Amino acid sequence: MADDSKVTDVSARYAQALFDLASDNGQIANVDADLKSLKAMIADSADLRTLLASPAFDSEAKGKGLAGIADAAGFHALTKKFLAFLAHQRRANALGGVITSYEALSAAHRGVVSAQVTSAVPLTAAQTKGVAAALRQSLGKDPEIETRVDPAILGGLKVRVGSRLYDASLKSKLDSLKFALKRA
C-alpha cells in the first residue's frame, strides 16, 4: 500500500470531511478503529488493493466490494456511508491517503503524534517502549508507534514523524561512507 497511502490534497480533504462528521457525531474513536482495521485489510489483500486501484472496476463494483467488507467487519454506520460515498465519487483509489490523513487528524485530536518506526528485524516490546520513551522526550508528546520490518535497512532504525525522517539505519550510514570514499 506504499503508493496507495500517499496523501494528496484530495485525500486530505476527504479525511477532513470524515473527521468533521465523526467529531460532530462523537464517533472519532469508532471511525478510527474501523479505518485501522481497513488499513490492515488493504495491506494484507492484493485483491483488495487491485479493486481500489484498478480502473477496470467501476464505482459501483468498488462500492459493493467496500460495502461487503464493511458489513463483514462490523464497521460503524458512518464509516460505511463514507466508504460508499468515496466509491460513488470515484475516489476509492484515494482511500489509502484518506486513512493516513484521518489517522493524523485523530492523533492530533488526542494529543499524540504518529510515528512509523522501521527496523531490520521485529522490535521486542522493551525496544518499542525505549523508542517510545525517546520520542516522548524529544517531541514532548506521547507517540503512537506503528512498527514495520524492512530487512533492506540492514540494522538500526528509521523513524518517520509527520514529514520528518530520522534515519539511523546501517544502510544509510554505509551509503554515506560509500559516497565519502568515492569523493576521496
N, CA, C and O of each residue as an XYZ file, in Angstrom:
736
protein
N       0.821     -1.186      0.000
C       0.000      0.000      0.000
C       0.867      1.253      0.000
O       0.374      2.339      0.303
N       2.111      1.128     -0.324
C       3.014      2.268     -0.234
C       2.535      3.443     -1.065
O       2.381      4.542     -0.532
N       2.295      3.245     -2.356
C       1.844      4.345     -3.191
C       0.391      4.700     -2.920
O      -0.001      5.859     -3.053
N      -0.404      3.717     -2.544
C      -1.824      3.951     -2.310
C      -2.075      4.813     -1.083
O      -3.124      5.447     -0.976
N      -1.129      4.844     -0.162
C      -1.339      5.617      1.060
C      -0.786      7.034      0.942
O      -0.753      7.773      1.926
N      -0.357      7.409     -0.245
C       0.178      8.751     -0.455
C      -0.924      9.780     -0.202
O      -2.037      9.665     -0.714
N      -0.587     10.768      0.587
C      -1.554     11.804      0.931
C      -1.534     12.879     -0.148
O      -0.491     13.458     -0.451
N      -2.696     13.130     -0.716
C      -2.851     14.186     -1.709
C      -3.827     15.212     -1.154
O      -4.432     15.010     -0.101
N      -3.972     16.317     -1.879
C      -4.953     17.317     -1.455
C      -6.351     16.711     -1.399
O      -7.131     17.006     -0.494
N      -6.656     15.861     -2.380
C      -7.981     15.232     -2.434
C      -8.190     14.339     -1.216
O      -9.216     14.435     -0.542
N      -7.227     13.477     -0.935
C      -7.395     12.565      0.202
C      -7.437     13.332      1.523
O      -8.167     12.950      2.437
N      -6.664     14.406      1.628
C      -6.686     15.213      2.855
C      -8.043     15.888      3.046
O      -8.533     15.989      4.171
N      -8.654     16.352      1.948
C      -9.976     16.989      2.058
C     -11.040     15.979      2.476
O     -11.876     16.274      3.329
N     -11.011     14.785      1.875
C     -11.975     13.753      2.258
C     -11.769     13.337      3.716
O     -12.738     13.132      4.446
N     -10.517     13.213      4.137
C     -10.233     12.840      5.525
C     -10.744     13.909      6.483
O     -11.308     13.590      7.530
N     -10.548     15.172      6.127
C     -11.021     16.266      6.984
C     -12.546     16.240      7.084
O     -13.104     16.451      8.160
N     -13.216     15.981      5.962
C     -14.681     15.905      5.973
C     -15.156     14.751      6.856
O     -16.094     14.907      7.638
N     -14.503     13.592      6.728
C     -14.872     12.444      7.555
C     -14.601     12.738      9.027
O     -15.416     12.404      9.887
N     -13.474     13.353      9.316
C     -13.145     13.675     10.704
C     -14.168     14.642     11.289
O     -14.598     14.481     12.431
N     -14.557     15.645     10.509
C     -15.558     16.605     10.981
C     -16.888     15.918     11.273
O     -17.526     16.192     12.289
N     -17.303     15.020     10.371
C     -18.546     14.268     10.597
C     -18.441     13.392     11.844
O     -19.355     13.353     12.668
N     -17.318     12.694     11.970
C     -17.124     11.819     13.128
C     -17.109     12.633     14.418
O     -17.664     12.210     15.432
N     -16.481     13.788     14.375
C     -16.425     14.662     15.551
C     -17.818     15.163     15.930
O     -18.197     15.146     17.101
N     -18.568     15.606     14.934
C     -19.929     16.098     15.182
C     -20.831     15.023     15.774
O     -21.737     15.322     16.552
N     -20.577     13.761     15.399
C     -21.404     12.652     15.869
C     -20.785     11.903     17.050
O     -21.338     10.901     17.505
N     -19.649     12.377     17.544
C     -18.994     11.715     18.671
C     -18.477     10.326     18.341
O     -18.462      9.443     19.198
N     -18.054     10.134     17.100
C     -17.647      8.802     16.649
C     -16.190      8.741     16.182
O     -15.828      7.853     15.409
N     -15.370      9.657     16.635
C     -13.973      9.684     16.179
C     -13.279      8.353     16.454
O     -12.610      7.812     15.573
N     -13.430      7.826     17.649
C     -12.751      6.582     18.025
C     -13.267      5.397     17.214
O     -12.478      4.549     16.797
N     -14.585      5.325     16.984
C     -15.141      4.215     16.204
C     -14.653      4.241     14.767
O     -14.261      3.211     14.220
N     -14.676      5.424     14.154
C     -14.215      5.542     12.770
C     -12.723      5.254     12.702
O     -12.259      4.609     11.763
N     -11.969      5.724     13.687
C     -10.529      5.469     13.737
C     -10.252      3.967     13.783
O      -9.388      3.470     13.061
N     -10.976      3.258     14.620
C     -10.798      1.805     14.730
C     -11.162      1.112     13.418
O     -10.467      0.194     12.983
N     -12.252      1.556     12.789
C     -12.656      0.974     11.506
C     -11.580      1.172     10.451
O     -11.249      0.247      9.709
N     -11.036      2.384     10.389
C     -10.034      2.685      9.367
C      -8.722      1.949      9.625
O      -8.046      1.547      8.678
N      -8.356      1.767     10.891
C      -7.156      0.983     11.201
C      -7.346     -0.459     10.737
O      -6.434     -1.065     10.174
N      -8.525     -0.995     10.975
C      -8.836     -2.352     10.543
C      -8.808     -2.452      9.019
O      -8.256     -3.400      8.461
N      -9.404     -1.468      8.354
C      -9.426     -1.457      6.893
C      -8.018     -1.318      6.330
O      -7.690     -1.940      5.319
N      -7.192     -0.515      6.969
C      -5.801     -0.338      6.527
C      -5.062     -1.674      6.566
O      -4.317     -2.001      5.642
N      -5.268     -2.446      7.637
C      -4.639     -3.761      7.758
C      -5.155     -4.708      6.677
O      -4.389     -5.488      6.111
N      -6.455     -4.637      6.393
C      -7.031     -5.483      5.341
C      -6.423     -5.145      3.985
O      -6.106     -6.040      3.203
N      -6.264     -3.868      3.710
C      -5.684     -3.440      2.439
C      -4.244     -3.925      2.334
O      -3.818     -4.386      1.276
N      -3.497     -3.822      3.425
C      -2.105     -4.263      3.424
C      -1.995     -5.770      3.205
O      -1.048     -6.239      2.575
N      -2.961     -6.530      3.723
C      -2.915     -7.986      3.644
C      -3.505     -8.568      2.366
O      -3.248     -9.732      2.059
N      -4.281     -7.805      1.613
C      -5.006     -8.360      0.472
C      -4.644     -7.679     -0.846
O      -4.984     -6.520     -1.081
N      -3.950     -8.425     -1.695
C      -3.613     -7.910     -3.024
C      -4.885     -7.693     -3.844
O      -4.958     -6.762     -4.647
N      -5.882     -8.548     -3.643
C      -7.143     -8.402     -4.379
C      -7.842     -7.095     -4.014
O      -8.386     -6.414     -4.884
N      -7.828     -6.752     -2.744
C      -8.460     -5.507     -2.310
C      -7.700     -4.302     -2.859
O      -8.313     -3.324     -3.285
N      -6.375     -4.369     -2.851
C      -5.581     -3.274     -3.421
C      -5.889     -3.114     -4.906
O      -5.985     -1.992     -5.405
N      -6.042     -4.225     -5.607
C      -6.376     -4.178     -7.033
C      -7.756     -3.579     -7.239
O      -7.941     -2.747     -8.128
N      -8.723     -3.987     -6.435
C     -10.080     -3.446     -6.541
C     -10.069     -1.929     -6.396
O     -10.719     -1.226     -7.169
N      -9.340     -1.429     -5.417
C      -9.320      0.006     -5.154
C      -8.591      0.788     -6.241
O      -9.012      1.888     -6.599
N      -7.518      0.239     -6.763
C      -6.659      0.994     -7.680
C      -7.005      0.820     -9.152
O      -6.734      1.713     -9.955
N      -7.589     -0.294     -9.518
C      -7.782     -0.605    -10.932
C      -8.951      0.149    -11.561
O     -10.054      0.165    -11.014
N      -8.706      0.769    -12.707
C      -9.804      1.414    -13.432
C     -10.729      0.398    -14.112
O     -11.773      0.768    -14.649
N     -10.343     -0.877    -14.086
C     -11.182     -1.916    -14.683
C     -12.472     -2.116    -13.891
O     -13.460     -2.611    -14.432
N     -12.468     -1.737    -12.622
C     -13.660     -1.843    -11.785
C     -14.328     -0.482    -11.712
O     -13.684      0.519    -11.397
N     -15.630     -0.450    -12.005
C     -16.340      0.834    -11.940
C     -16.683      1.173    -10.488
O     -16.467      0.375     -9.575
N     -17.217      2.366    -10.304
C     -17.502      2.830     -8.945
C     -18.535      1.949     -8.246
O     -18.491      1.790     -7.026
N     -19.460      1.380     -9.010
C     -20.471      0.506     -8.411
C     -19.833     -0.765     -7.856
O     -20.156     -1.196     -6.749
N     -18.925     -1.363     -8.632
C     -18.244     -2.579     -8.172
C     -17.380     -2.288     -6.948
O     -17.336     -3.082     -6.007
N     -16.700     -1.152     -6.967
C     -15.871     -0.779     -5.819
C     -16.744     -0.531     -4.591
O     -16.392     -0.921     -3.478
N     -17.880      0.118     -4.804
C     -18.802      0.374     -3.700
C     -19.334     -0.907     -3.092
O     -19.412     -1.039     -1.871
N     -19.707     -1.867     -3.961
C     -20.211     -3.150     -3.460
C     -19.127     -3.908     -2.701
O     -19.393     -4.507     -1.659
N     -17.904     -3.880     -3.229
C     -16.797     -4.554     -2.554
C     -16.522     -3.957     -1.187
O     -16.362     -4.680     -0.203
N     -16.468     -2.630     -1.131
C     -16.225     -1.960      0.149
C     -17.383     -2.167      1.121
O     -17.166     -2.317      2.323
N     -18.618     -2.176      0.602
C     -19.785     -2.405      1.462
C     -19.750     -3.810      2.058
O     -20.055     -4.000      3.236
N     -19.377     -4.788      1.241
C     -19.271     -6.160      1.740
C     -18.232     -6.297      2.837
O     -18.452     -6.974      3.841
N     -17.098     -5.647      2.631
C     -16.033     -5.678      3.640
C     -16.494     -4.984      4.920
O     -16.296     -5.498      6.021
N     -17.106     -3.817      4.764
C     -17.562     -3.046      5.928
C     -18.618     -3.813      6.720
O     -18.598     -3.810      7.951
N     -19.541     -4.470      6.013
C     -20.574     -5.258      6.696
C     -19.961     -6.442      7.438
O     -20.292     -6.701      8.595
N     -19.062     -7.159      6.756
C     -18.447     -8.337      7.365
C     -17.602     -7.967      8.583
O     -17.529     -8.728      9.549
N     -16.971     -6.805      8.533
C     -16.112     -6.375      9.641
C     -16.896     -5.674     10.747
O     -16.352     -5.401     11.817
N     -18.167     -5.384     10.496
C     -18.990     -4.729     11.509
C     -18.637     -3.267     11.727
O     -18.671     -2.774     12.854
N     -18.296     -2.574     10.643
C     -17.937     -1.158     10.750
C     -19.130     -0.318     11.180
O     -20.282     -0.692     10.962
N     -18.838      0.810     11.786
C     -19.847      1.770     12.209
C     -20.574      2.312     10.975
O     -19.990      2.377      9.894
N     -21.827      2.695     11.126
C     -22.648      3.192     10.014
C     -22.006      4.394      9.323
O     -22.084      4.513      8.100
N     -21.383      5.271     10.076
C     -20.743      6.447      9.483
C     -19.604      6.038      8.555
O     -19.444      6.610      7.476
N     -18.823      5.062      8.965
C     -17.728      4.569      8.129
C     -18.286      3.938      6.860
O     -17.761      4.164      5.770
N     -19.343      3.149      6.997
C     -19.956      2.503      5.834
C     -20.453      3.539      4.834
O     -20.217      3.413      3.632
N     -21.143      4.564      5.332
C     -21.663      5.610      4.444
C     -20.528      6.354      3.757
O     -20.623      6.687      2.576
N     -19.456      6.613      4.493
C     -18.325      7.320      3.905
C     -17.674      6.486      2.804
O     -17.344      7.017      1.743
N     -17.486      5.196      3.042
C     -16.883      4.333      2.026
C     -17.753      4.274      0.776
O     -17.239      4.291     -0.342
N     -19.070      4.206      0.962
C     -19.990      4.210     -0.182
C     -19.887      5.530     -0.939
O     -19.871      5.543     -2.170
N     -19.819      6.630     -0.210
C     -19.696      7.949     -0.830
C     -18.387      8.067     -1.605
O     -18.367      8.586     -2.721
N     -17.305      7.592     -1.019
C     -15.996      7.651     -1.671
C     -16.013      6.862     -2.978
O     -15.489      7.326     -3.990
N     -16.608      5.683     -2.959
C     -16.706      4.873     -4.179
C     -17.591      5.564     -5.209
O     -17.259      5.593     -6.394
N     -18.715      6.119     -4.765
C     -19.635      6.810     -5.673
C     -18.959      8.003     -6.347
O     -19.226      8.293     -7.514
N     -18.094      8.686     -5.623
C     -17.381      9.846     -6.158
C     -16.158      9.442     -6.989
O     -15.405     10.299     -7.451
N     -15.968      8.146     -7.174
C     -14.840      7.595     -7.940
C     -13.498      7.971     -7.321
O     -12.537      8.288     -8.021
N     -13.458      7.928     -6.009
C     -12.233      8.261     -5.276
C     -11.751      7.092     -4.411
O     -10.990      7.299     -3.466
N     -12.180      5.880     -4.722
C     -11.753      4.721     -3.931
C     -10.240      4.545     -3.988
O      -9.632      4.031     -3.049
N      -9.635      4.974     -5.095
C      -8.180      4.854     -5.211
C      -7.447      5.770     -4.229
O      -6.253      5.584     -3.995
N      -8.133      6.743     -3.659
C      -7.526      7.663     -2.686
C      -7.702      7.175     -1.249
O      -7.307      7.868     -0.311
N      -8.287      5.997     -1.065
C      -8.617      5.522      0.282
C      -7.394      5.420      1.189
O      -7.470      5.787      2.362
N      -6.281      4.934      0.675
C      -5.074      4.830      1.498
C      -4.637      6.179      2.041
O      -4.290      6.297      3.216
N      -4.653      7.192      1.192
C      -4.292      8.540      1.623
C      -5.297      9.118      2.595
O      -4.930      9.837      3.523
N      -6.573      8.802      2.382
C      -7.621      9.262      3.302
C      -7.380      8.669      4.690
O      -7.479      9.369      5.698
N      -7.065      7.384      4.734
C      -6.816      6.729      6.022
C      -5.611      7.360      6.716
O      -5.660      7.647      7.912
N      -4.533      7.574      5.967
C      -3.332      8.189      6.539
C      -3.634      9.579      7.090
O      -3.204      9.923      8.191
N      -4.368     10.372      6.326
C      -4.723     11.727      6.771
C      -5.638     11.694      7.987
O      -5.460     12.476      8.921
N      -6.619     10.788      7.978
C      -7.541     10.681      9.111
C      -6.785     10.282     10.377
O      -7.040     10.824     11.452
N      -5.858      9.337     10.251
C      -5.078      8.916     11.417
C      -4.313     10.096     12.014
O      -4.221     10.228     13.234
N      -3.765     10.952     11.150
C      -3.034     12.126     11.634
C      -3.977     13.096     12.345
O      -3.632     13.639     13.394
N      -5.160     13.314     11.779
C      -6.140     14.203     12.412
C      -6.596     13.650     13.761
O      -6.717     14.390     14.737
N      -6.844     12.358     13.803
C      -7.288     11.713     15.034
C      -6.201     11.774     16.104
O      -6.483     12.037     17.273
N      -4.963     11.529     15.696
C      -3.845     11.579     16.648
C      -3.679     12.990     17.206
O      -3.469     13.163     18.406
N      -3.772     13.991     16.344
C      -3.652     15.382     16.794
C      -4.781     15.726     17.768
O      -4.567     16.435     18.752
N      -5.973     15.223     17.487
C      -7.123     15.458     18.369
C      -6.886     14.861     19.758
O      -7.272     15.444     20.771
N      -6.247     13.694     19.788
C      -5.964     13.017     21.058
C      -4.707     13.562     21.738
O      -4.410     13.196     22.875
N      -3.973     14.429     21.052
C      -2.750     14.991     21.628
C      -1.558     14.068     21.542
O      -0.609     14.195     22.317
N      -1.599     13.142     20.609
C      -0.466     12.244     20.397
C       0.094     12.486     19.004
O      -0.548     13.118     18.164
N       1.285     11.981     18.771
C       1.912     12.110     17.471
C       2.123     10.704     16.910
O       2.535      9.797     17.632
N       1.840     10.532     15.622
C       2.029      9.236     14.983
C       3.471      9.101     14.523
O       4.045     10.035     13.963
N       4.048      7.937     14.763
C       5.418      7.672     14.344
C       5.486      6.295     13.701
O       4.946      5.320     14.224
N       6.156      6.231     12.563
C       6.386      4.952     11.900
C       7.842      4.582     12.144
O       8.753      5.309     11.748
N       8.050      3.457     12.793
C       9.397      3.002     13.113
C       9.697      1.774     12.265
O       8.990      0.769     12.334
N      10.754      1.868     11.464
C      11.156      0.770     10.596
C      12.467      0.201     11.110
O      13.418      0.938     11.373
N      12.507     -1.115     11.250
C      13.720     -1.790     11.714
C      14.007     -2.975     10.800
O      13.141     -3.411     10.041
N      15.230     -3.490     10.880
C      15.612     -4.625     10.045
C      14.991     -5.922     10.550
O      14.718     -6.835      9.770
N      14.772     -5.997     11.846
C      14.146     -7.170     12.465
C      13.023     -6.681     13.377
O      13.035     -5.523     13.794
N      12.064     -7.531     13.691
C      10.979     -7.089     14.577
C      11.517     -6.615     15.931
O      12.412     -7.234     16.506
N      10.965     -5.523     16.422
C      11.368     -4.981     17.717
C      10.670     -5.732     18.843
O       9.516     -6.139     18.713
N      11.382     -5.908     19.942
C      10.762     -6.502     21.127
C       9.906     -5.435     21.800
O       9.983     -4.255     21.457
N       9.101     -5.855     22.748
C       8.260     -4.903     23.482
C       9.123     -3.892     24.232
O       8.789     -2.709     24.291
N      10.233     -4.358     24.802
C      11.127     -3.457     25.541
C      11.766     -2.430     24.603
O      11.899     -1.259     24.958
N      12.160     -2.871     23.408
C      12.753     -1.943     22.441
C      11.730     -0.911     21.987
O      12.050      0.269     21.849
N      10.506     -1.354     21.756
C       9.444     -0.435     21.345
C       9.184      0.594     22.438
O       8.997      1.777     22.151
N       9.172      0.144     23.696
C       8.985      1.078     24.816
C      10.133      2.081     24.888
O       9.914      3.257     25.179
N      11.350      1.621     24.623
C      12.508      2.507     24.634
C      12.426      3.562     23.548
O      12.737      4.729     23.785
N      12.006      3.153     22.351
C      11.827      4.103     21.248
C      10.730      5.099     21.605
O      10.868      6.297     21.359
N       9.638      4.601     22.185
C       8.532      5.483     22.582
C       8.995      6.503     23.621
O       8.630      7.676     23.545
N       9.793      6.062     24.584
C      10.289      6.977     25.617
C      11.201      8.043     25.010
O      11.118      9.216     25.376
N      12.068      7.637     24.086
C      12.969      8.594     23.435
C      12.179      9.604     22.606
O      12.491     10.794     22.612
N      11.164      9.135     21.897
C      10.329     10.042     21.102
C       9.532     10.982     22.001
O       9.393     12.165     21.692
N       9.013     10.468     23.099
C       8.248     11.288     24.042
C       9.129     12.420     24.581
O       8.691     13.566     24.687
N      10.368     12.084     24.917
C      11.296     13.085     25.445
C      11.662     14.103     24.357
O      11.738     15.301     24.626
N      11.883     13.628     23.149
C      12.297     14.501     22.051
C      11.171     15.402     21.557
O      11.391     16.578     21.270
N       9.961     14.846     21.457
C       8.843     15.573     20.855
C       7.956     16.285     21.868
O       7.235     17.221     21.523
N       8.012     15.841     23.108
C       7.152     16.431     24.123
C       5.702     15.988     24.021
O       4.827     16.577     24.655
N       5.443     14.964     23.236
C       4.095     14.400     23.089
C       4.196     12.892     23.163
O       5.253     12.308     22.923
N       3.073     12.273     23.500
C       3.043     10.815     23.507
C       3.021     10.303     22.073
O       2.187     10.736     21.278
N       3.930      9.383     21.728
C       3.934      8.841     20.371
C       3.009      7.629     20.240
O       2.877      6.826     21.164
N       2.387      7.518     19.098
C       1.618      6.333     18.740
C       2.455      5.641     17.670
O       2.540      6.121     16.540
N       3.069      4.522     18.022
C       4.075      3.904     17.162
C       3.479      2.794     16.311
O       2.758      1.922     16.796
N       3.804      2.857     15.031
C       3.486      1.787     14.084
C       4.829      1.215     13.646
O       5.656      1.928     13.078
N       5.044     -0.068     13.909
C       6.328     -0.674     13.555
C       6.230     -1.390     12.222
O       5.199     -1.958     11.862
N       7.337     -1.341     11.505
C       7.459     -2.040     10.228
C       8.806     -2.740     10.205
O       9.747     -2.324     10.882
N       8.889     -3.793      9.430
C      10.150     -4.512      9.279
C      10.579     -4.409      7.823
O       9.814     -4.718      6.910
N      11.829     -3.965      7.621
C      12.414     -3.859      6.287
C      13.861     -4.333      6.372
O      14.740     -3.563      6.761
N      14.119     -5.592      6.012
C      15.479     -6.117      6.110
C      16.498     -5.331      5.271
O      17.700     -5.424      5.518
N      16.034     -4.572      4.300
C      16.937     -3.816      3.431
C      17.706     -2.731      4.183
O      18.739     -2.277      3.692
N      17.240     -2.302      5.352
C      17.973     -1.254      6.076
C      19.151     -1.831      6.855
O      19.941     -1.079      7.427
N      19.277     -3.158      6.884
C      20.393     -3.900      7.469
C      20.467     -3.846      8.995
O      20.756     -4.866      9.620
N      20.222     -2.720      9.599
C      20.278     -2.571     11.051
C      19.895     -1.154     11.424
O      19.722     -0.304     10.551
N      19.763     -0.895     12.706
C      19.376      0.433     13.144
C      17.892      0.674     12.948
O      17.102     -0.262     12.832
N      17.526      1.956     12.912
C      16.117      2.331     12.795
C      15.933      3.491     11.834
O      16.835      4.299     11.614
N      14.740      3.544     11.272
C      14.251      4.720     10.566
C      12.969      5.112     11.278
O      12.093      4.274     11.490
N      12.854      6.375     11.647
C      11.663      6.845     12.350
C      11.077      8.011     11.572
O      11.745      9.023     11.358
N       9.825      7.865     11.150
C       9.128      8.943     10.450
C       8.049      9.498     11.363
O       7.165      8.779     11.829
N       8.147     10.804     11.606
C       7.147     11.523     12.394
C       6.676     12.674     11.524
O       7.408     13.636     11.292
N       5.445     12.564     11.047
C       4.938     13.579     10.122
C       5.775     13.585      8.858
O       5.944     12.546      8.220
N       6.296     14.736      8.494
C       7.107     14.832      7.284
C       8.599     14.669      7.578
O       9.417     14.716      6.660
N       8.957     14.478      8.846
C      10.363     14.319      9.216
C      10.760     12.853      9.242
O      10.008     11.990      9.694
N      11.964     12.594      8.744
C      12.512     11.241      8.760
C      13.838     11.266      9.499
O      14.759     11.985      9.110
N      13.935     10.488     10.555
C      15.180     10.310     11.295
C      15.750      8.968     10.853
O      15.199      7.915     11.175
N      16.849      9.013     10.120
C      17.407      7.797      9.541
C      18.695      7.418     10.259
O      19.751      7.999     10.007
N      18.602      6.453     11.143
C      19.766      5.931     11.850
C      19.985      4.480     11.438
O      20.374      3.639     12.249
N      19.725      4.201     10.150
C      19.869      2.835      9.664
C      21.311      2.581      9.231
O      22.032      3.498      8.836
N      21.706      1.335      9.315
C      23.044      0.936      8.888
C      23.213      1.170      7.392
O      24.294      1.550      6.941
N      22.162      0.947      6.630
C      22.232      1.151      5.182
C      22.565      2.601      4.852
O      23.407      2.852      3.990
N      21.933      3.549      5.508
C      22.215      4.958      5.207
C      23.638      5.331      5.627
O      24.295      6.130      4.959
N      24.110      4.757      6.723
C      25.483      5.033      7.157
C      26.484      4.450      6.160
O      27.491      5.087      5.850
N      26.214      3.247      5.657
C      27.087      2.646      4.651
C      27.042      3.433      3.342
O      28.065      3.602      2.680
N      25.858      3.911      2.974
C      25.737      4.727      1.762
C      26.528      6.021      1.896
O      27.166      6.461      0.939
N      26.490      6.629      3.068
C      27.259      7.857      3.312
C      28.755      7.585      3.231
O      29.508      8.374      2.660
N      29.176      6.471      3.802
C      30.586      6.093      3.748
C      31.012      5.830      2.309
O      32.089      6.254      1.889
N      30.183      5.142      1.567
C      30.463      4.851      0.158
C      30.615      6.151     -0.630
O      31.533      6.282     -1.439
N      29.727      7.101     -0.400
C      29.784      8.390     -1.081
C      31.067      9.138     -0.719
O      31.720      9.722     -1.585
N      31.423      9.114      0.569
C      32.636      9.802      1.023
C      33.885      9.172      0.416
O      34.821      9.878      0.041
N      33.899      7.853      0.321
C      35.053      7.174     -0.268
C      35.175      7.458     -1.759
O      36.288      7.553     -2.278
N      34.064      7.594     -2.447
C      34.096      7.908     -3.877
C      34.637      9.311     -4.114
O      35.294      9.559     -5.125
N      34.370     10.219     -3.202
C      34.835     11.599     -3.347
C      36.315     11.733     -3.021
O      36.961     12.688     -3.451
N      36.862     10.776     -2.260
C      38.261     10.879     -1.828
C      39.240     10.532     -2.923
O      40.451     10.574     -2.705
